[in-house]
Amino acid sequence: MNSLVKKIVIVGGGTAGWLTAGILAAEYKNKSALDIQITLVESPDINPIGVGEGTWPSMRATLRKIGISEADLVTQCAASFKQGSKFVGWKTGLEGDVYHHPFTIPNGYLECNLVAAWQTQFSHLPFADVVSVQNYVSESGCSPKQFTTPEYAGAVNYGYHLDAGKFGELLQKHCTAQLGVKHILDHVTHVISAPNGDIAAINTKEVGAIEGDLFIDCTGFACLLLGQHFGISFVDKKKFSLNDSALAAQVPYPEEISPIASSTIATAQSAGWAWDIGLSSRRGVGYVYSSTHISDDHAERELRAHIAKSVGVDAAEKVSTRKLAIRAGHREQFWYKNCVAIGMAAGFIEPLEASALALVELSANMIRDEFPLTSATMPLVAKRFNSVFQYRWERIVEFLKLHYVLTERRDTEYWRDMSSPDAIPEQLQQQLLLWAQRPPYINDLIQVEETFPSASYQYVLYGMGFKSNVNGVIRASDNVNLGLEKIKDNFERSRKYANLLPSNRELIVHIFKYGMQKI
């Protein structure tokens, strides 16, 4: 029987559930002929994990399409402007060991071989400093835009740091009030199967059966539908990511006008790394670590010592911490029959580089763009979806691993184990051999929407001191002279931008007072 797909049931709220609801509802709200109904069911007892407080720049386009104003995001979610990631102590652990992964791609990236140009005259300077204005802007404490710049536009590329709990609340209010999403607070008791094995309905404690044609599992690590009901197996990736634990803390600013960092700061520790995310109201600080290499108590002491460096010992001791478990891996399939998993129900590796919310966006966008209008086309869409996201998870595992494999640190067993050749994915090993002879470029990656583009690989590789023997094989198509011109232009624009742009704090204070100009 070939039936129309009209009822979408999202099980689970939080950022994943409500972001998915918003993306789908914004697309189908005014298309009355399709008559698509979206219902989100979430337990009244579950609180969001709240670790993933960083987004990628793609979130700007997502929020514009959903219809949420950037001013509301800033004022209601304690959001600030994120311009990339800053890595401290990952290469050697010595003083001055810092590199950046900015959001803005290198100036002239698609026109010439900037790595060859950098190595020709500027190899004594950090790669990202030479090819992108963003490092200078970010390290100067500047925001990505001026006071008069319209919403979602900027002088440099940017994403956000935000309070995940408040973000979920903003999405919920907007989806229910503006986009017609039906919200049910109730406990799911069991799944009701159709004769063909699909999910016919979910049964809830108070409302009873909620029927649907397509079910989206946003139930986090529990994975109630795809994992528990359908039994889709979990593919463990612990071999490549030893980090299985995290401690999260909320750290107040010393003053209301304290500067807000423009990057997520990832600082290497003895058995993992500490994140530092600057919101407008506080900092989110935490420690991602391997419980095989450090005890929870020792990890907490190390985290408090790290926090004390910025706020003092007394303030660090007053901070409360929350323990979180991490299971690195993903489902073997992401879409099975009429059920698709999004967010942590689909998988999670670790919070490094904030890939979690980007994957939610990509997943919901693909469902939106390739929506199966009939049950007959659903297996075809599911097959395509599984193929695309199998590829994406493989690339995410490799890209996150790239941050560890080039370290020169041998001071703890953790760093020795994380950089062991046995713990490097096979394709990444092969790519490193190729990249020793030439830089990563766009043809190394085949998806139109890569989670991490080839420019990101360059930032991490050369930030960690990787060497590509490009000067011995320079070709005419490398356009080294053009690359040198782009680099010099970059230096000039860096100084100009830093003089024209307000600080992160100044821009946020302005938005609270005056709002933002609409595009």
N, C-alpha and C positions, 0 to 999 in steps of 0.2 A: 504493500500500500504506500502510495506516494502522497504524503500530506504536507501542508504548508507549515513552515516554521514561524510561529508568531509569538510564542511565549518564552521569554528568556528569564530564567531563575538564577540569580547569583546567590550562592550560599557562602556567607562570610562577609564581614564589613571591613573595617580598617582601611588603610590607604589603598590596598590592592582592589578590594571589592568596590569601594566608592569611586575610585579612579576609572575602573572598568565600566561601571554603571554610567558615569558621566560621558565617557568617550562614545559608548554605544547610544545612549539616549540623545545626545546632541546630534548625532547623525540621523536618527529616525524619528525625532520628535514631530516634525512637520510633514512627514511623508505618510499622510493618512491612509493612502491606498494600501500600504503594507500592513498597517494596523499592528505594529509590533509593540508588545507590552513587556516592560521590564520590572521585575520584582526582586528586591534584595532582602534576604532573610539573614539575620545575624542574632547570635546569642546575646542576651542582655548582660551576661556575666563576664565576657571576655574583653580584656583591655589590650590595646595595641602594644606591640613589643617596643616600638619607639626607638630602635637603633638606627634605622635608615633615615637619617635626617638630611641627607644630601641628595640633590637631583642633578641630572644632566641638562644641558641647554634645551634639549628636546621638550622639556616640560613647558617652556614658554609657548610653543606652538600648540601644545595640548590644551593648556588652560585658555588660550584665546579661542580655540574651537569650541570648548565646553561653554565659554561665556563668562568665566570668572575674571574679574578685574585684577590687575597686578597690585593695585593699591589695597584691595581687600586682602590679598594674599599676604602682603607685608604687614598690614595692621592687625589682622586677625590670627595670623599663624606665627608671629614673632620671626618672620622671615628676614633673611639678609641675602646679599648677593654673593654667589660663589663663582670664582673665576678659574678654578682648577684645583689641583692637589699639590701639596708640598711635602716632600719626603726628607726626613731628617734622620741621619745615622744608618741608612740602609746599605751603603756601599762599604764603608770601613768602620763606622762607629766613632771616628775621630772628630775632633773639632773642625767645623767648616764643612762637614759631609752633608750637603744639601743639594737637592735638585727639584725641578718643578715639572709638572704635567699640566700645562695651561689648556684652556678650552679653545682658544683661537688657533686655527691651523697656521703653520708658518707662512710668512709673507712671500708669495711667489711659489708656493708649494707645488702647484700643478704645471708650472712653467719651466722649472729648472731643477737641477740636483743641488739642493741647498747644503746637503752634507758635504759634497765635494767642495763647494765654495767655503763653507765653514772651516774645513780642514786645511784649505789652501792658505788662509790668512788669519783666521780667528780661533784656531783650536785651543788657544790659551784661555778662552772664555767659555762659560757654560753654553751648551748648544741652544737651550731654550731662550737664554738671554739674547742670543745673537739673532735668532730667526723669528721671534715673536715679541710684540710690544707688551704682551700681557704680564710677563714676569715683572717688568719695571713698574707697571701700573699697580699690580697686586701688592708687591713688596713695598711700594710707596704708601700703601694704605688707602689707595683710591678705589672708588666705586667704578662700575663699568659704564656709567652714563652721567649726563649732566642733569641739573634740576629740571630743565625744560624738555628733556628727551621724552618722547611719548612712551606709553606703556609697551612693554615687551620689545623695545628697541634699545640698542646700546652702541657705544663706540667700539667695544670689544665683546666677544661672545661671553655669555654667562648663564649659570643656572641658579639654584637657590640652596641655602641652608634653611631648614624650617622645622617647626615643632610638629612631628608626625601625628600626634594625637589631635592637635588643633586643626591640622590640615584635613584629617579625616572628617572632623566636624563641619568644616567649611564645605567640603565636597558633599556631605550628606544633606546639609541645608539647601544647597544649590540644586542638587539632583532631585530632591523631593518637591521643592517649591517652584523651580523653574523648568525642569525637564521631565516632569511627570513620572518619576520613578516611584513605585510603591514600596514602602519600607515596612517590614515586619520584624518586630523584636520577639523572638521565640526560640525555644530549644528544638533542634532537629532530633527526633527519636529514632527514626529508621528511614530507609529508602524503599520505595515501592517500585518494583520492576514491571516493565511491560512484557507481553508475550515474546517479543523479539529480543529481549535482553537489554533494551534501552532503559533509561530511568523514566518512569511514567510520572512520578511525583516524589516529593519528600514529605514525610509526615512530621508534624510539629506538635509539641505538647499542648498548646492552647488553641491554635487555629485549625489544626488537623492537616489534611492533605493539601499540598500546594502543587498543582500540576504544571508541567512545562514541556516545551519541545527541545530546548537547549539548556543544559545546566552548566554553570560556570563555578568551578570549585575554587573558592578563595578562603579556604579554612586553615591556611597556614600549614605548619609542620604536621598537623593532625591529618590533613588530606582525606577528609571524610568520604568524599565521593569517589575520586579517581583511585586513591590508594586503598582505603578500607573497604569500600563497597565492591569496586571492580577488581581490586587486587593487582593493580599495575605496579610492578616492582620498582624499587628505589635503586638507582645506580650509584654506588658509593664512590666518592672521589677523595677519600681521606688520604690515599697514597700521594696525591698531588697537593693537598691542603691539610696540614696537620692541625690547624687551628680548630678546636672543637668547643671552645668556651669564650665567654666575654663577660666583662664587668662594666656596667654602665653607670655614669654619675652625672648629675646636673650641678654645674659649678657657677655660682653667681659672679658677676663682674664686681670689681672693687668699687666702681662708681657708675652712675647711670650714663655718664658720657665716655666711659672707657672705649678705646678703639675696638672695632670688630674686624677680625681677620677676614681677608677676602678669599682664602683658600682653606680647604680641609687639610689640616696638618696631621700627617702620619709619622709618628716618631718611633723608631725601632727600640724595642726593649729586649730583655734577655731571652724571652721565650715567646715573642710575638711583637705586636706593635700597638701603640696608643693612638686613638683618634682624638682630634680636638676640632669641634665644629662650633663656630661662633654664630649664635642667633642674636637677634636684637636685644632680647631680655636676659640671656644667660649663655653659657657655653655647655655643649654636650661633650663630655669627655669619657673615654672608656678604654679598655684594654682587651684586645683580642689575643688569645694565647692558646698554646697546646698544653692540655692537662697532663700529658705524658712527660712534659719537660719542666713543669712548675706546678706547685700546689696552689689551690685557691687562696689560701692565706698569704702565701708568699707573693702571689700575683696582686692581691689587694694592697699589700705593703708597697710593692713596686709602683702601682698606680698612684697611691697617695703621695709617694715621694715625687712622682712626675708632676702631679697637680701642685704640690708645694712649691715647685720652682717658679710658678707664676703668681700664686696667691699667698704663699707662706704656709708654714707647718700647721699653725693653729686652724686656719681656714680649711686646709686640706683634711684635717682630722674630723671636722664637723660634717663633711660631705657624706651622704649615704650612698651606698652602691647597690646595684641590682645584678644578680647573677643570671646569665643567659646561656643556654646550651645551643651549640651549632652542630648540625649534621651536614657535612659537605657532600653534595651530590644533587641528583635530579631524577625525575621519573623516567622510566624507560620509554614511555609514550606520554605525550602531553594532552592528546585528544583521543579519546576512545569512545566509540559509539556516539551518544549525544551528550558527552561530558568532556569539558576541557578545563585544565587546571591553569591558574594564573597566580603569580606571586610565589610565596614560600611553599604553597601546595605543589607547585611545579618543581621547585628546587631552590637551593641556596648554596653558595660556596663560602663567602665571607664578605664583610662589609667594605673591603678595600675597593676603591674606585666607584662606589655607589652604583653598582650595576643593577641592583634589585628593582628600583623604581623604573629604570630605563626598560627593563624586560617586561614590566607590567604594561608600560605604554606600547611597546612593540607588539605584545600579545593581543591587547585589546584592539590596536589599530588593524592587525591582520584579520581578526574576527569581523571587524567593521567593514573592511575593504573587500573581503571575500565571503561575506555572510551567506550561508547556505539557505536559500529561500525555500527549499523543499527538503524533505527527509532523504530523497534519492540522491541529492548532491552532497549531503553531509559527509559520507565516507570519502569523497574526492577532496573536499576541503580539509578534512581531518588528515588525510595522507600528506597533503602539501604543508599543512601546519606542522606536523611532526617532523617532516624533512627539514624545514627551515629552522625550527627551534632545536633540533638535534645539532645542526651546524652551529647555531649561535652558542649553545652551551659548551660545545667543544672549544670554540674560540675564546669564550670567557675563561674557562679553566686555563687555557694556554696563556692568555694575556695576564691574568692574575699571577700565574706562576712565574712569568717573565720578571716580575719585580723581585723575586727571590734568587733566581738561578745565577745572576751575575754578581752577587755579593762577594766581597773579599773577606767578610767576617768569618772568623773561625774561633771566636772567643767563647761561644757556648755551643753545647750539643745541638740546640734548636737550629741555629743558623747553619751548622754543618749538615744537619739532616735535611733542611729545607732546600739547600743548594746541591744536594747529592745528585749525580747523574741518573741514578735509579729512580728519582722522583720527578723527572722531567718528561712530559708527554712526548711521544715519538715524533709527532709532526713539528712540535716546537724545536726539538733537537735538530731536525732537518732544516728548519727555517733559519736557525742560528748559523748553520754552516753556510747557507746561501748569503745571509746578511753580513757575514765576515768578508764577502767579496763585493757586496753592493747593498745600498740602504733598502729598507722596506719601501714598497711603493704600492699604488692602488691595485695593481693586478695580483698582488699577493692575497687579496681578499675579494670574494666573488659576490657578496650580497650588496644590493643597492643601499640598504640601510644597515651598515655594520654597527654593532654595539660599540666597538672600538675601531676607528679608522686607522689606516696605515700611519698617519701622522702621529697618532698616540704611541704606536710602537717605536717610532723614532725618538720621541721625547723620553721614553723610559730607557730604551737601549743606550742612548748617548748620555743621558743623565747619569746612568750607572757606569759610564766609562767604557762601554763596548767600542771596539775598533772595527771599522769597515775599511778594507784596503781599496778605497775608491780612487785615490790619486794615481795609482799605477795603471788604471784602466779608464781614464777620463775619455768620454766620447763627445763628439760635436753636439749631440742632442742633450748633453748635460747642461749646456748653456752656463758655464761657470761664471763668465763675465756678467751675465744677467743676474746670477745669484749674488755676486758681490755687490751689484747695484741695489738689489733688494735688501741686503743686509745693512748697507749704509743708510738707506731710506728708513729702515726699521729703527736704527739708532736715533734718527732725527724725530721720528714720530713718537718714540717712547718718551722723550723729554717733553714734547708738546702735549701729549695726553696727560702726563702726570701733573702738568701745570694747570690744565683746564678742568680736570675732573675733581669733584668733591670727594671727601672720604666716605667710606661705607656708612659710618655713623651719621655724618652730616646729611647724606641723602635720605636715610631712613627717618631722621627727625623732620626733614622737609616733607616727606610723604605723609607722616602722621598729621602735620599741620595743614597741608594744602592739597593733599592728594596727588594725582598724576594726570598728565595730559593724555587724552585718548588719541589713538591713531585714527 
